[in-house]
Amino acid sequence: MVETIHKGNFQFPQDIKLELVEEFAHVQTVPQLISYARSHIQFVSSQMISEPIQLPTMDIIESLIQNADE
């Protein structure tokens, strides 16, 4: 098992409504950070095991939509 923690820093204009910030963060955090997680997992696992772990690419937004009820 590989676990990573990634943080993103989104900057918004000061006059933007908090609801818009929360909506953006909810929808965009995973798609924005998954590519970093994918590359880090592949790099770190390549140092530990003979065959590195490669996360498949996927449509993150579509996955979030399909799994919204869960």
C-alpha positions as CSV (number, residue, x, y, z in Angstrom):
1,M,0.0,0.0,0.0
2,V,1.2,3.5,-0.9
3,E,-0.3,6.6,0.8
4,T,0.5,10.1,-0.2
5,I,-0.6,13.5,1.1
6,H,-0.7,16.5,-1.2
7,K,-1.7,20.0,-0.5
8,G,-2.7,22.7,-3.0
9,N,-2.8,26.4,-2.6
10,F,-5.5,28.1,-4.6
11,Q,-5.6,31.9,-4.7
12,F,-8.8,33.8,-5.4
13,P,-9.7,37.4,-5.7
14,Q,-10.7,38.8,-2.3
15,D,-14.2,39.8,-3.5
16,I,-15.2,36.3,-4.6
17,K,-18.0,34.6,-2.7
18,L,-17.0,31.8,-0.3
19,E,-19.6,29.5,-1.8
20,L,-17.8,29.8,-5.2
21,V,-14.4,29.0,-3.6
22,E,-15.8,26.0,-1.8
23,E,-17.5,24.7,-5.1
24,F,-14.3,25.2,-7.0
25,A,-12.2,23.4,-4.4
26,H,-14.7,20.6,-4.2
27,V,-14.6,20.0,-8.0
28,Q,-11.0,20.9,-8.9
29,T,-8.8,19.7,-6.0
30,V,-8.6,16.0,-7.0
31,P,-8.1,16.7,-10.8
32,Q,-5.4,19.4,-10.1
33,L,-3.4,17.2,-7.7
34,I,-3.8,13.7,-9.0
35,S,-1.1,14.1,-11.6
36,Y,1.4,15.0,-8.9
37,A,0.3,12.0,-6.8
38,R,0.6,9.7,-9.9
39,S,4.2,10.8,-10.6
40,H,5.3,10.7,-7.0
41,I,3.9,7.2,-6.5
42,Q,5.6,6.0,-9.6
43,F,8.9,7.5,-8.7
44,V,8.9,6.3,-5.0
45,S,7.7,2.8,-5.9
46,S,10.4,2.6,-8.6
47,Q,13.0,3.0,-5.8
48,M,11.4,0.4,-3.6
49,I,10.3,-2.4,-5.9
50,S,11.4,-3.8,-9.2
51,E,8.2,-2.9,-11.0
52,P,6.9,0.6,-10.1
53,I,3.2,1.3,-9.4
54,Q,1.6,3.2,-12.2
55,L,-1.8,4.7,-11.6
56,P,-3.9,4.6,-14.7
57,T,-5.1,7.9,-16.2
58,M,-8.8,8.5,-15.9
59,D,-11.5,11.2,-16.3
60,I,-11.6,12.4,-12.7
61,I,-14.5,14.8,-13.2
62,E,-16.6,12.0,-14.7
63,S,-15.7,9.6,-11.9
64,L,-16.7,12.2,-9.3
65,I,-20.0,12.7,-11.0
66,Q,-20.7,8.9,-11.2
67,N,-19.8,8.4,-7.5
68,A,-21.5,11.5,-6.1
69,D,-24.3,9.5,-4.5
70,E,-21.9,7.2,-2.6
